[in-house]
Amino acid sequence: MNIVEYDNMPRMEPIPIATKGKGFFQAIWIWLWASRQWQISEDWHFKIHGSSYVITKGFIFDGASIPKYFWNYLSPVGVLLMPGLIHDWVYKYQYLKCSDGTHTKMLSQKDCDIMFRDLAIEINGFVIINHIAYYALRAFGWMAWNKHRKNK
């Protein structure tokens, strides 16, 4: 059995990067350092180990958190799109939302990072790249994890 299953790609729309009216230097700074954010435009349904989950319409995420310097080699919304989307949801809420409206038990940051690695390996097959991404999450993911806990 596959770890993850889905019938179609998530439908999403880009959110404009707000540079207008910021002044030349601030706009350049935003252009150089800001990550594109995406909004899910309709509920995206998927299964993990046969259980049905949903990422709901309106959820905003930025794909895999890859430094811009590496985007020519590994896009944040390329081969890591679906594991990045699921990971961003779980980082924000600490659970997966079941299709029936309930949710899973609360997950730890490490659980989320392991899930990202395992889903990414199954979806894209790049074992070494996904392990590198996993170790980067273990080293630096605490910043995003703590930011979401603070904003709760």
PECORFEN-V195799 format. One record per backbone hydrogen bond with DSSP energy under -0.5 kcal/mol. CO is the residue of the C=O (numbers start at 1). NH is the residue of the N-H. Records with the same first field share a line. If there is no record, write none. Layout:
BEGIN
CO = NH + NH
END
This chain:
BEGIN
3 = 49
5 = 47
10 = 12
11 = 41 + 42
13 = 39
14 = 16
15 = 37
16 = 18
17 = 19
19 = 22
23 = 27
24 = 28
25 = 29
26 = 30
27 = 31
28 = 32
29 = 33
30 = 34
37 = 15
38 = 61
39 = 13
40 = 58
43 = 45
44 = 55
46 = 53
47 = 5
48 = 51
51 = 48
52 = 99
53 = 46
54 = 56
55 = 44
56 = 59
59 = 40
61 = 38
64 = 66
67 = 70
68 = 71
70 = 73 + 74
75 = 78 + 80
76 = 64
78 = 81
80 = 84
81 = 85
82 = 86
83 = 87
84 = 88
85 = 89
86 = 90
87 = 91
88 = 92
89 = 93
90 = 94
94 = 107
96 = 98 + 104
97 = 54
98 = 101
102 = 98
108 = 112
109 = 113
110 = 114
111 = 115
112 = 116
113 = 117
114 = 118
115 = 119
116 = 120
117 = 121
118 = 122
119 = 123
120 = 124 + 125
121 = 125
125 = 127
126 = 130
127 = 131
128 = 132
129 = 133
130 = 134
131 = 135
132 = 136
133 = 137
134 = 138
135 = 139
136 = 140
137 = 141
140 = 143
141 = 145
142 = 146
143 = 147
144 = 148
145 = 149
146 = 150
147 = 151
148 = 152
149 = 152
END
